[in-house]
Amino acid sequence: MLVDLRGQKTVRSGDDLIAHLKSFKLNLKISAGVWFFAPGQIRFHAAYVKPMSIEDRLSIAGELAEYGLCGIEAHYPNEVNEDNVHLYQKLEKETGIRLITVIPNLFWDEQFEYGSLSSPVPLARRAAIDRVIKTLEMNRALNTDFMVVWPGGDGYELNFGMDFYAMWNRFEEGLAEAIDAVPGIRVAIEPKPYEPRGNNIYRNSPDGLIMAQDVESRLRSAENRKLLDQGHTLVGLNPELGHVLMGFEDFPYALSRILKQGRLVHTHWNSQPLGNYDQDLQVGLVSPEQIFAGLYAMKMYGYTGYYGIDIFPERIPIRQALINSVDRMKALAELCDVVDHELVTVCVDRPDLNRGVLEAHLTRLFHPQASGLSSMPSYRRA
């Protein structure tokens, strides 16, 4: 059943917004990608942990249910396929942790050297479309919530002479063909500025929004057109905090842009130095204020989806790395409830009357045990 995202578009202000902020609580439904349970080698060094079977990885996942893990994510066909899907079903039956998305692997195979859905090589592009169709069918059979698409291998290095129109058209036409072949399944694109390509095909959140609209305009199946006519989105985004910061975007701004269109399907969380290569550090290890501001924006606009942990814990046991990340998210979500929502709303609505008041409130939120602080200034409505 298609999750209803239309409420994300709701506009609130003034007392209505304050009432919403006081009553709406973030429900941290935590998911995790099965891919990082055994971090492999990278370009510069060998793997620091031994390889794990999917069964071993899911065993660790099952142990983490008590810490809030309730969803798992996996790529088709390397991590979940027709031969091992029973392991995921067993995990759900025993622990309640369900497979929430099956993701087509469009970036690893040698055949996708020049891209997948955007590939100018006909056989490679056809193989990519067929893989997306098979993955959509698996999502439908398993009753998942959506299908993420990360076009990591699509893009370019040399920009001179690049036919961008053709590249975008091939990808979007191919994805639309697949979605029409298996209608009624929502898809979430995951933008990224670069890596592994020198420039990825959809670099940032605005790119993802434009792409989502363009793909939806190409859909023709009666079931899909009916859902679109009802105001549902069929193509949305799965922004990853690290990718957003790699592109020098502001995290709460990017989330809000996506929410305003009812297209925030899923989210990936980690830490990332501004710019830099994709580090996938534990949540909150770097720039926790971005996470706090992002969570508060999601509280403002009523996000109810999953929070996916996407980290690469090379030197820390996966169990502890995931627990650390979940704990930081829980702490920051609780901090969102401690915020003086009326103060925030009034200060944003009338900054001319409340110069520096919001900043003073943030100091006290971040340092509740601090002593010797000045008196907290009061705010004015008018």
matplotlib code that plots the C-alpha trace (Angstrom):
import matplotlib.pyplot as plt

x = [0.0, 1.4, 2.4, 0.5, 3.0, 0.5, 0.5, 4.1, 2.8, 0.7, 1.5, 1.2, 2.0, 1.6, -0.4, -1.3, 2.4, 3.1, 0.3, 1.7, 5.2, 3.9, 1.8, 3.8, 6.7, 9.3, 8.9, 12.4, 11.8, 15.4, 16.5, 20.0, 21.7, 22.9, 25.8, 27.8, 27.6, 30.9, 32.8, 34.9, 38.1, 38.3, 40.5, 43.4, 43.4, 42.2, 39.2, 39.8, 37.1, 36.5, 33.8, 30.4, 27.6, 24.2, 23.0, 25.7, 24.8, 21.2, 22.0, 23.7, 20.7, 18.4, 20.4, 19.9, 16.2, 16.2, 18.0, 15.5, 16.4, 13.1, 14.0, 16.7, 17.7, 19.4, 20.5, 19.3, 20.8, 24.0, 22.5, 18.9, 17.7, 15.4, 17.7, 18.2, 15.0, 13.8, 16.5, 15.0, 11.5, 12.9, 14.4, 11.1, 9.2, 11.7, 12.5, 10.0, 12.8, 11.3, 12.9, 11.6, 13.3, 15.0, 17.5, 18.6, 22.4, 23.2, 26.8, 28.9, 28.8, 31.4, 28.6, 27.7, 31.1, 29.5, 26.4, 23.2, 19.9, 21.7, 24.3, 24.8, 25.7, 22.3, 22.9, 24.0, 21.1, 18.7, 20.2, 19.8, 16.1, 15.5, 17.2, 15.0, 11.9, 12.9, 13.7, 10.3, 8.7, 10.5, 9.5, 5.9, 6.1, 7.6, 5.2, 8.1, 7.4, 9.4, 12.4, 15.6, 17.6, 21.2, 22.8, 26.3, 27.8, 25.9, 27.5, 30.7, 34.3, 34.9, 32.2, 33.4, 30.9, 28.8, 25.2, 23.5, 20.0, 20.6, 22.1, 19.1, 16.6, 18.0, 17.9, 14.4, 12.8, 14.3, 13.1, 9.7, 9.5, 10.3, 7.8, 5.1, 5.9, 5.4, 2.9, 2.0, 5.5, 7.1, 10.7, 13.2, 16.3, 19.4, 21.4, 25.1, 27.6, 30.4, 31.8, 32.3, 31.9, 33.8, 30.4, 27.2, 24.2, 22.0, 24.2, 22.0, 18.5, 17.2, 18.5, 16.5, 13.3, 13.6, 14.3, 11.3, 8.9, 10.4, 10.0, 6.4, 5.5, 6.6, 4.4, 1.6, 0.1, -3.5, -2.7, 0.2, -1.7, -4.6, -2.3, -0.7, -4.2, -5.0, -2.0, 0.3, 4.0, 5.5, 9.0, 10.6, 13.9, 16.1, 18.5, 21.7, 23.1, 26.7, 25.8, 23.9, 27.0, 29.3, 27.4, 27.6, 23.8, 22.2, 20.6, 17.3, 16.9, 17.3, 14.9, 12.3, 12.5, 11.7, 9.0, 7.2, 6.6, 5.5, 8.6, 10.6, 10.3, 13.2, 16.3, 19.9, 21.9, 25.6, 28.2, 30.3, 32.8, 31.6, 32.6, 35.3, 35.0, 32.1, 33.1, 29.9, 30.9, 28.7, 25.7, 26.5, 30.3, 30.7, 28.3, 25.6, 23.9, 23.0, 21.3, 19.4, 18.2, 17.2, 15.2, 13.5, 12.5, 11.1, 9.1, 7.8, 6.5, 5.3, 7.7, 6.6, 9.0, 12.0, 15.4, 18.1, 21.5, 24.1, 27.6, 31.0, 32.5, 35.9, 37.5, 34.5, 32.4, 29.2, 27.1, 28.6, 28.7, 25.0, 24.1, 26.1, 24.3, 20.9, 21.6, 22.7, 19.5, 17.4, 19.1, 18.7, 15.0, 14.3, 16.1, 13.6, 10.8, 12.6, 12.7, 10.5, 8.4, 6.6, 9.9, 11.3, 8.1, 7.9, 11.6, 11.4, 8.2, 9.4, 13.2, 13.1, 11.6, 13.7, 17.3, 19.6, 16.9, 16.8, 20.6, 20.5, 17.9, 20.1, 23.0, 21.0, 19.7, 23.2, 24.6, 21.9, 24.5, 26.4, 26.7, 27.3, 25.3, 23.5, 19.8, 17.8, 16.3, 12.5, 10.8, 8.1, 5.2, 4.5]
y = [0.0, 3.4, 5.5, 8.8, 11.7, 14.4, 15.7, 16.9, 19.8, 21.2, 24.9, 26.0, 29.3, 31.3, 29.6, 26.7, 25.9, 26.3, 23.9, 21.4, 21.6, 20.9, 17.9, 16.3, 14.0, 12.5, 8.7, 7.4, 4.4, 3.4, 1.4, 0.3, -0.7, -4.3, -3.3, -1.6, -4.4, -5.7, -2.7, -3.8, -2.6, 0.9, 2.5, 3.0, 0.0, -3.5, -4.3, -4.2, -6.7, -10.2, -10.7, -11.7, -13.7, -12.1, -14.5, -13.3, -9.7, -10.2, -12.0, -8.8, -6.8, -9.0, -8.2, -4.5, -4.6, -3.7, -0.5, 0.7, -1.0, -1.9, -1.8, -3.2, -2.1, -4.2, -4.2, -6.6, -9.0, -9.0, -8.6, -9.8, -12.1, -15.0, -17.5, -15.6, -13.6, -16.1, -14.9, -11.5, -12.9, -15.0, -11.9, -10.1, -13.0, -13.4, -9.8, -7.5, -5.9, -5.8, -5.3, -1.7, -1.3, -3.4, -1.3, -2.1, -2.3, -0.1, 0.9, -2.2, -4.4, -4.0, -3.7, -0.3, 1.2, 4.1, 4.3, 2.3, 3.8, 6.7, 4.5, 5.3, 1.6, 0.0, -3.5, -2.0, 0.4, -2.5, -4.6, -1.7, -1.2, -4.9, -5.0, -2.1, -3.9, -7.1, -5.0, -3.3, -6.7, -7.9, -4.8, -5.4, -9.1, -8.3, -5.3, -2.9, 0.9, 2.1, 1.5, 3.7, 4.4, 5.5, 6.2, 6.0, 4.9, 7.4, 10.7, 11.9, 13.1, 15.3, 18.0, 19.2, 18.1, 16.2, 15.8, 16.4, 16.4, 12.9, 11.6, 12.9, 11.7, 8.2, 7.8, 9.3, 7.5, 4.2, 4.7, 5.7, 2.6, 0.4, 2.2, 1.8, -1.9, -2.4, 0.4, 1.6, 1.4, 4.7, 5.3, 7.6, 9.0, 9.6, 12.5, 12.9, 15.5, 13.1, 9.6, 7.2, 9.2, 12.5, 14.2, 12.2, 12.6, 14.2, 16.3, 17.8, 18.1, 20.6, 18.2, 15.4, 17.4, 18.3, 14.7, 13.5, 15.8, 14.9, 11.1, 11.5, 13.5, 10.5, 7.9, 6.5, 3.5, 4.0, 3.0, 5.4, 8.3, 7.7, 8.0, 11.2, 12.7, 12.0, 14.2, 11.4, 11.5, 8.4, 9.7, 11.3, 11.6, 9.8, 12.6, 11.5, 14.0, 13.3, 13.8, 17.0, 18.4, 17.2, 19.5, 22.4, 22.4, 23.3, 20.2, 21.6, 23.8, 20.8, 18.6, 21.4, 21.9, 18.2, 18.1, 21.1, 19.0, 15.9, 14.0, 13.1, 9.3, 8.2, 9.7, 8.6, 9.8, 9.9, 12.6, 14.5, 17.3, 20.0, 19.1, 16.5, 12.9, 10.7, 9.6, 8.1, 8.7, 7.9, 10.1, 13.3, 12.8, 16.0, 19.0, 17.7, 21.1, 20.2, 17.0, 18.9, 21.6, 18.9, 17.0, 20.1, 20.9, 17.4, 18.0, 21.3, 19.6, 16.3, 13.7, 10.2, 8.0, 5.9, 7.3, 5.2, 4.9, 4.8, 4.7, 3.0, 2.0, 0.8, 0.8, 0.4, -2.8, -2.3, -3.1, -0.3, 2.1, 1.6, 1.9, 5.2, 6.6, 5.6, 7.1, 10.4, 10.6, 9.8, 12.5, 15.1, 14.1, 14.5, 17.9, 18.9, 18.5, 20.7, 23.6, 26.6, 26.3, 29.6, 31.4, 30.0, 30.8, 34.3, 35.0, 33.8, 35.7, 39.0, 39.0, 42.8, 42.6, 39.7, 40.3, 37.6, 35.9, 32.7, 32.4, 32.8, 30.0, 27.7, 28.3, 27.1, 24.1, 23.0, 23.6, 22.9, 22.3, 25.5, 27.9, 31.6, 32.4, 35.8, 36.1, 34.6, 37.6, 37.5, 37.5, 39.8, 39.0, 42.7]
z = [0.0, -1.0, 2.1, 2.0, 1.8, 1.0, 4.5, 4.1, 1.9, 4.8, 5.5, 9.1, 10.7, 13.9, 16.6, 14.3, 13.9, 17.6, 18.4, 15.8, 17.2, 20.8, 19.8, 17.0, 18.1, 15.8, 15.7, 15.2, 13.1, 12.5, 9.5, 8.4, 5.2, 5.3, 3.1, 5.9, 8.4, 6.9, 5.6, 2.6, 1.1, -0.3, -2.9, -0.5, 1.8, 2.4, 4.5, 8.3, 9.1, 7.8, 5.2, 6.5, 4.9, 4.7, 7.3, 9.7, 9.0, 9.6, 12.9, 14.1, 12.9, 15.0, 18.1, 17.5, 17.6, 21.3, 20.5, 18.0, 14.7, 13.0, 9.2, 6.9, 3.4, 0.8, -2.9, -5.5, -6.6, -4.5, -1.0, -1.4, -4.2, -4.9, -3.1, 0.2, 0.6, 3.1, 5.5, 5.6, 6.1, 8.9, 10.5, 10.4, 11.9, 14.8, 15.6, 13.8, 11.7, 8.2, 4.8, 3.9, 0.5, -2.1, -4.1, -7.7, -7.8, -10.7, -9.9, -9.3, -12.4, -15.1, -17.7, -16.0, -16.7, -18.7, -16.5, -16.0, -17.0, -18.7, -20.4, -24.1, -24.6, -25.6, -24.1, -20.7, -20.6, -21.4, -18.6, -16.2, -17.1, -16.7, -13.3, -12.1, -13.3, -11.4, -8.3, -8.5, -8.7, -5.6, -3.8, -4.7, -3.7, -0.4, 0.3, 1.0, 1.4, -1.6, -3.9, -3.6, -6.7, -6.3, -9.7, -8.4, -11.7, -13.9, -14.7, -16.4, -15.8, -19.0, -19.3, -22.7, -25.4, -22.9, -24.2, -20.9, -22.4, -23.8, -20.6, -18.5, -21.0, -21.2, -17.4, -16.9, -19.9, -18.6, -15.1, -16.2, -18.4, -15.4, -13.1, -15.6, -16.0, -12.2, -11.3, -7.9, -6.4, -5.2, -6.1, -4.3, -6.0, -3.9, -5.3, -4.8, -6.2, -7.0, -6.3, -7.8, -11.0, -11.1, -11.5, -10.7, -12.9, -10.2, -8.0, -5.4, -4.0, -6.6, -9.3, -7.6, -7.5, -11.2, -12.0, -10.0, -11.8, -15.2, -14.6, -13.3, -16.5, -18.5, -16.7, -18.8, -16.9, -15.8, -12.2, -12.0, -13.6, -11.2, -8.2, -9.6, -10.2, -6.6, -5.5, -4.6, -5.6, -7.2, -7.5, -4.5, -2.8, -0.3, 0.8, 2.6, 5.1, 3.9, 0.2, 1.0, 2.8, 0.1, -2.2, 0.3, 0.8, 4.1, 5.5, 7.0, 3.9, 1.6, 3.6, 3.7, -0.1, -0.6, 2.1, 0.5, -2.6, -0.6, -1.9, 1.2, 0.9, 3.1, 4.7, 5.3, 8.3, 9.1, 9.6, 7.0, 7.0, 4.7, 1.2, 1.3, 0.1, 1.3, 4.8, 6.2, 9.8, 12.8, 13.2, 15.1, 15.1, 13.0, 12.9, 15.1, 14.8, 11.2, 12.4, 15.2, 12.7, 10.2, 12.8, 13.9, 10.3, 10.0, 13.2, 11.8, 8.6, 10.0, 8.6, 9.6, 7.6, 8.4, 9.5, 7.7, 9.2, 6.4, 7.9, 7.1, 10.4, 9.3, 12.8, 15.2, 15.6, 13.6, 16.6, 18.7, 15.7, 15.1, 18.8, 19.0, 15.9, 17.2, 20.6, 19.1, 17.0, 20.1, 22.1, 19.4, 18.8, 22.5, 22.4, 19.7, 22.3, 24.8, 22.4, 23.4, 20.2, 20.8, 21.2, 18.0, 16.0, 17.3, 16.8, 13.2, 12.5, 14.1, 14.1, 14.3, 17.8, 19.0, 18.0, 19.4, 21.5, 19.4, 19.6, 23.4, 23.6, 21.5, 23.8, 26.7, 24.8, 23.8, 27.3, 29.9, 32.7, 32.1, 35.0, 35.2, 32.0, 31.7, 32.2, 29.3, 27.3, 26.9, 23.5, 22.2, 19.9, 19.1]

ax = plt.figure().add_subplot(projection="3d")
ax.plot(x, y, z, "-o")
ax.set_aspect("equal")
plt.show()
